[in-house]
Each structure stands twice: as C-alpha cells, then as structure tokens.
Amino acid sequence: MTLGVLAVLAMLFVMFSGFWTDWLWYRSVKFSSVFTTTLSTKIILFFAFGVVMAVAVGVNIWLAHRLRPPLSAMSVEQQSLDRYRMGIAPFKKWALLAVTSVIGLIAGASASGEWRTWLQWVNGVPFGTTDPQFGKDVSFYAFDLPWYRFLLSFGFACAVLCLVAAALTHYLYGGLRLTSPGSRATAAATGHLSVLLGIFVSLKAVAYWLDRYGLAVKSSGLKSADNWTGLRYVDANAYLPAKTILFFIAAICALLFFATLWRRTWQLPVIGFGLMVLSAVLIGGLYPAIVQKFQVQPNEQAKEAPYIKQNIKATRDAYGIQDSEVTSYKGNYKPTGKDDSQRLRDDADTTASMRLLDPNVVSPAFQQQQQVRSYYQFPSTLDVDRYKDKDGKEQDTVIGLRELNLAGIPERNWINDHFKYTHGYGAVTARGTETADGGGPDYTEANLPSRGQLPPYEQRVYYGEKTTQYSIVGGPQKELDYSDDSGEKSYRYQGKSGVSLSNPVNRAAYAVAFGEPQILYSGAIGDGSRVLYNRTPKERVESVAPWLTIDGDAYPAVIDGRIQWIVDAYTTSNGYPYASRTTLGDSTADSLTDGQRAVVAQQNQVNYIRNSVKATVDAYDGTVKLYQWDDKDPVLKTWMKSFPGTVEKKSAISPDLLAHLRYPQDLFKVQRQLLTTYHVTDPGTFYTGSERWQIPGDPTTKSGNAVPPYYLSMKMPDQKQQAFSLTTTFTPNKKDNLGAFMAVDANATSSDYGRIRLLKLPAQTPVPGPQLAQSKFNSDPTIANELNILKKFGDSEIEYGNLLTVPLDGGLLYVEPVYLRGANTNYPLLKKVLVSYGDSKPVLENSLKDALDVVFGKKAPSAGTENPPGGGETGQQPPPSDQTVQQALGDAEKAYDEGEKARVAGDWAAYGEAQKKLKAALDRAAKASEKGGKSGG
C-alpha cells in the first residue's frame, strides 16, 4: 500500500512539474496571460464537450435500460444474454460511470485541441470583403465555418455513440432481438432508436447546408492551377443546387424518423432514408458529372472564365500580391558605341551595390578567423543587414554572432556544460561589397571582445539560434566570460530572465522536467541561481505567440546598445474563399534551406498570409516583444482580442529598430511561387497556361533546388536611387531563358516598402536565365583555363558565390564572385569576379571594377596581367613579367606557405601581404599559361 501511494504521488508530481515549469517560464517572460488564456480555454472546452458527450451517452444508456421489456427466457438468445445481465447487475452504476467517463475524457481531449478555432470564432473580426457567390464576409469562412464544422463533427460523433450505446443496451435487455420469434424490436426501442436516427439525419441535413459554403474554400484541380480553390462552373450550376435539394430531402427524412414515435413503424423512415441515399448518388454525384462532361468540357475556357477571374482576384488579395506591377523589359540591350558603353559603365556603379561577400559561402572564413576559441561558433549561413560606415553612408553588411558551441568545450561535464560555458560573445560584421587583401572578409567589427565601427553594446549572447541547452546562471558558480592574452575572465549573470531556483519546489520541478537529479542537491545552485531555457529566438516567439507562423530566418542586429534577434512572424488562414492554397514547407524551400531555417507552421496548407508581426528577442536577457506591423490584418486583430496586451502597437517600434527591419524572405518566396501563375490577370491567358513561369534551380549548387532570393541594394528602372531590395528571377515553364525579374522594396523605412516590381522579358528574343548565364561562364575557354590553373594549385577547390542579376539600362548584368578554397585551408577566399552583360563575352577579373571595365570596353582583358606589386612598400622589385608557369606557381606556393605561417601566428598584417603575393603569382601563372597556349597554336 505504501509503495502504491508513493507511486501515485510520484506520477502526480511529474504531471505537476510540467504544468508548474510552464507557468514559471511564461511568468518569467511576462506573457503569463498567454499561458492562462490558453489553459483556461482548453479546460473549458475539455469539460464542456466532455460532459456533454458523457451525459448524452449516459442518458441514452439509462433510457434504454429504463425502456427494457419484461424478461422471459423464451429463446436460446435470451438465455445466453441472461448470464451477462446477471453479471453486470451488481455493477451497473459503476459500469455506466466508467463507460461515460472514458468517452467523456476522449471527447474532451479532442475538443480541447480546438482552442484556436474557438478563440477565432468568439473574437473574429470582419475582413470587410465578401465572397462573390454567397455575399458573406471572408471572416465567415476563416473564423465561423471551421467552428461550425467542428460542432457538426462532434454532433455526428455524439449521435453515433449514443445510437451504438442505446442499441447495445436494448439488445442486452431484450428490446432488440435478432433471432427470437415475433417482433424484432419493442415499440419503446423503436421510438428511442428512431429519434437518434432522426437526430443523425438532421445533422446530415445541416452538413449539406454547410457544404454549400464549403464549395467556396474547396480545393480542386484545374488545367492551369494545381491548387485551385473555390467554385467552378460545375460547382455553381450542379453541386450547389444539388446540396440545396439534398438538404431538404434530409430534413424531410429526419421528420419521418421523428414521426416513428407516433406511427411505431420503420416503413416510411426507411423509404425516406433510401430516397436520400439514392438522391445523394444521382443528384450529388451523377448529375454534376453529366454537367461537367456535356456542358463544361466542350467549351471549358468560356464556362470557367468568370470563376477563374474570381480566383485570380481572391488569390492575389490573399497573398498580398494584388498591387504587383508587371512591366515589359527588353533585357537584350546592346551598346551602340564607345560613349554608350561608357554610359553603361558609369550606370553600373550607381545601379547596384554588388554584394561580393556571399553570406552563404563565407561562414567558414568567419569561423576560422573570428571563432578565436573552439567553444564559439557562427551559423552556416550568415545574415545580410545594413549599417552605416565611418562617413555615415549606409552599406550592405554581412553579420554573424559568436555563439556558444558546447561541442568545442575542452572538457565536457555537467558543471562546464550548464554553469561555466553559458554564453557566446560579440557580433562580427564585414562589408558586403568589398573584401580585404587576399580575398577574405573586410571586417568592420571583429576580434574578442568585438571592436570596430559599431557603437558600444552588450556583447554577451545568452540567447541565440545555436543555443539549445539550458544554463544555470547568477548563483555561486561563476561563468567563463571570455578569454584573452591575459587569461580567462569570469562573470556572473546580471539579467532578470530565467526562472529562480532558490525555491526547493522549483528545483525539484526542474530536476524532473530536465531529467537531471543534480539540480535538486547540487552545491553549484544557491541564492540568485536562475535557469535559462527555451533560448532560440524561434522557440521563444513561438511559445509566447502560438498562433503565429514563424519565419525560418531570424537575424541579429545591434540596436540601442543591445543585440536583438529580429523574427518575422505571419498570421495565416486556410479559409479565404476562392484563394488557391499553397504548402508553406514546399514554397519556402530552396537550395539554402536546412533544418534550422525551415518554416515553423501551425497550418502547412494556407491560402492567406500576412507578415503582421515583427518580433524581437534580446540576446542578453531574452526579452520578447511583439509589434503589430500590419494594422489592417483582421486575423491579427482577432488574435489581439483573444490575447489582449501581448502585441504592442506599431508606433512602439524605435527608429533604430525600424532601420534594421526588412522584408522577410519566406513571405517573398511564397509570393514568388504564386506569381509564377498569378502574374497573369486575364482569365483566357491564365487558362491556357502559356505565360506560366517557374523558379529556376540554383546554378551555383548541384542540388537542383530553387535559387534563393538575394538581398541587394539596387534600383529598378523606375527608381531614381538605390533601395535595399529582395530579388529573384523566373524562367518560362520548362525553359532556361529568363522570363522575368522580381524585386520588392525591403527597406522598412521606405514609403515603397513591400512594393513588388516585375520586369517581364520578351519571349521572341530569349535572354539567358541563371542556368544559361552560369553555363556561359563555365564554357568560355579563357575563363575555364584560368579557373583550372587556380584549381590545380595546391589541389584547391572553386566555389561560386551568389549569382546576382541586375537590370541595367535595358539589359541584364550578371555578377558572380568566385572563391578559392585551398586544400589545406578550410575557408574560401574571394579571388575572381565573373561578369557578363547581354551578348558580350563574359569576363573573369581580379576585382569587380576591373570586370565591369572590361565588359563595357573601358579596358582590355587582363588575361592574367599582374596587379601592381605590393613590394613598393617593402623595397622588393616586382618579379619579371615573362616568368614560366612553373616559376610563377613556385612563387605562389612560397607565398601560400608564408601566409599560413602568418595565420597560425596571428600576424594578420603579414597574412594580408602574403595573400597579395599569392594573388599576383597566380595571375602571372595564368598569363604565362595563356602565352604558352598561343605559341603552341
């Protein structure tokens, strides 16, 4: 008995610890109202629907038992059942209580999972837009219809369970007989079951009526749109009247079942039920098929045109692409003379700030040069933001945080993992448009502690994308802050985040929650100890706002003296009438998507999305703030009514934070996926699919996945100055030439923020798309020869950076950085830049400036011409220009060795000098190789 009581108490404490730790965490982030509102809603739904289901089943079992006939063992069937009746008799009340309790628990648990549906129904805000078929506000489909469908499904489940329970009870006590002579059912059983069947058929009538509205959000296939949603011709002219007719037939059938209470015969209700089934087959199935076959298919384009038009409008509205502008663009401009070429060269400098530092390639360089200690790490994909330089000019900047890496701790144990190594340290930034000598990042904020152009800020990173373990801080055990030449620096956490462990109940609860008994008795925990967990930005925002869909890419920014993680969040719906659906996981996937940067979606299938919330997470104290970004979004307004006080007004966003907000990538990727089809607004053209586009594969990788969108400061043809933008390209369906170029103004401080511009390329004069542009680079003999020389040296590898596409004066400029990763070097260095414009010969040069000069005829190709030697400062003479390939490669190998020695010694000045020599030697090798090839010819 004692062991049993202890086991029960232990189970109860395990359940309590989960609840208690959740409550403590929500209270620590000051979002306790989210916890209480969610919990109370679940509890109310659990008990309300659980009790209704239990009472309904219990009453019907009780009623069937009360209506039992006098027993007489006149048949073998009744004699066999009599044993069961006698066995149950002493426990009838307990059996009834047990059965109804189990059914009630299951029903309540199912209903509690519908808390989002309930809150949206109770707090729903009108959209102000009505659907074209029924004239109902969109909120009816987004908020009301899902709740009505749940109630209907619950009603069906309740009716079926009551019917089964009543039928079994009647059979057990003789009200229903299968083999006994005489009537198969008593009058009481007939009346009881007929009422239940009448309720079931009544619910079916309601289902037919709701199905009418469900047609507006029903998905079906159309020749030119796989995820078509909404009514089509056959729905409006066959299914809709059929559902209305079936509603009346079902209502009449239900009345016939209810009439059995007086008539005491099954004849009429059975006939009515048979008529309903036959009508469902003929009217609900066969008739629409006939209409589709003989009315729609012979002239489908004309019949479907009005409905296609409605679908196009609804889809463009639901995804925020209704104002996207499509303009024609030549794309194949050719300069007419020297002056024209000079104009193009000048315009190339002002049209875009070419980002040569690819954040998807250079992370290993950050890791190698700025990791400093093995217990730090950078994300595999860095982020792009905007910061001002020394002159106050805004520039594209690549940024990454030096986060904690537990795998790099010299000695792993519980104290080190959770008490000593608790945080990362500092942001590292580099210019996006320039590189340092040697091809590495040109850092504007670097070293440990980080120093550079950023104003002073709190550098400790307790919350980050890589910080997934819990830490206990602020107590007797001091933390490692960082290490420098003078040794380790200690620190004790000063923030207010986390949950206090000074209470023994809290310690016991977390010992159970984390499965770590040492928390209960460790001397490293004492006064002031606080446990930090749920430390990734996505986890924190998703926890405090479980009704939001989180963007896959949180990015850091230094704002008002703090490192803040900026998280874009979306409100979504699957109930926007006529708007076609998309699968978020598929639409947001590209060649850079990994597990960390995947979209976290409550609804993976959606047909409405808004970037309605901008969230921030403080990297030091974990403070979460939600800001209302889209103040017109009715879905957000509905959730703000459900959780008052959780989302701050847009006016609360500080100017410094506003300067770092940008257009989110995942929303952009969803919109570009829809625009492959829905850039067309003419129903006839939409139906034929002749103007359909596709997202090209990434030519710089072998994955075959979609090319990612790129952040880039540039100006479109109608803009007077550069704007921070998010860009992508399209190709015609199943072709590799360029179909269109898309850009959205991504600068949150701009009045044009979110404006989508589409440049449509002519089909008659094909312009190379990204795949063809990459192929053009790779197949050029001169470029291939020079890249081969680079690869042969030290068995190096070539890595291509982001292939940037920029509209320039009627043509298209392609720019691609080329990185070299040496066999003994685990990070890439920018060595060359590829550029092409229109039909001109592609060029490979040492710098973007040189490449643009060559492609526009301002200077001749270098063909390996050496750069001005860096020996002027050291007094060394430049090497002879007529070196052989072997001599030049020997010089390069020597320079490489010098650079490695300098890198290991931490002498970055000497390292930069060695990289200059290496680059010059490789250029001479390329030049000598080309000369040898010409003389051999």
Secondary structure by P-SEA (a helix, b strand, c coil): caaaaaaaaaaaaaaaaaaaaaaaaaaaacaaaaaaaaaaaaaaaaaaaaaaaaaaaaaaaaaaaaaccccccccaaaaaaaaaaaaacccaaaaaaaaaaaaaaaaaaaaaaaaaaaaaaaccccccccccccccccccccccaaaaaaaaaaaaaaaaaaaaaaaaaaaaacccccccccccccaaaaaaaaaaaaaaaaaaaaaaaaaaaacccbbbbcccccccccccccccccaaaaaaaaaaaaaaaaaaaaaccccccaaaaaaaaaaaaaaaaacccaaaaaaaaccccccccccaaaaaaaaaaaaaaaaccccbbbbbbccccccccaaaaaaaaaaaaaaccccccccccaaaaaaaccccccccccccbbbbbbbbccccbbbbbbbbccccccccccccccccccccccbbbbbbbbbcccccccccccccccccccccccccccccccccccccbbbbcccccccccccccccbbbbccccccccccccaaaaaaaaaaaccccccccccccccbbbbccccaaaaaaaacccbbbbcccccccccccbbbbbbbbbbbcccccbbbbccccccccccccccccccccccccccccccbbbbbccccbbbbbbbcccccaaaaaaaaaccccccccccccaaaaaaccccaaaaaaaaaaacccccccaaaaaacccbbbbbccccccccccbbbbbcccccccccccccccccccccccccccccccccccccccccccbbbbbbbbcccccccaaaaaaaaaacaaaaaaaaaaaaccbbbbbbccccccccccbbbbbbbbbbbcccccbbbbcbbbbbcccccccccccaaaaaaaaaccccccccccccccccccccccccccccaaaaaaaaaaaaaaaaaaaaacaaaaaaaaaaaaaaaaaaaaaaaaaaaaaac
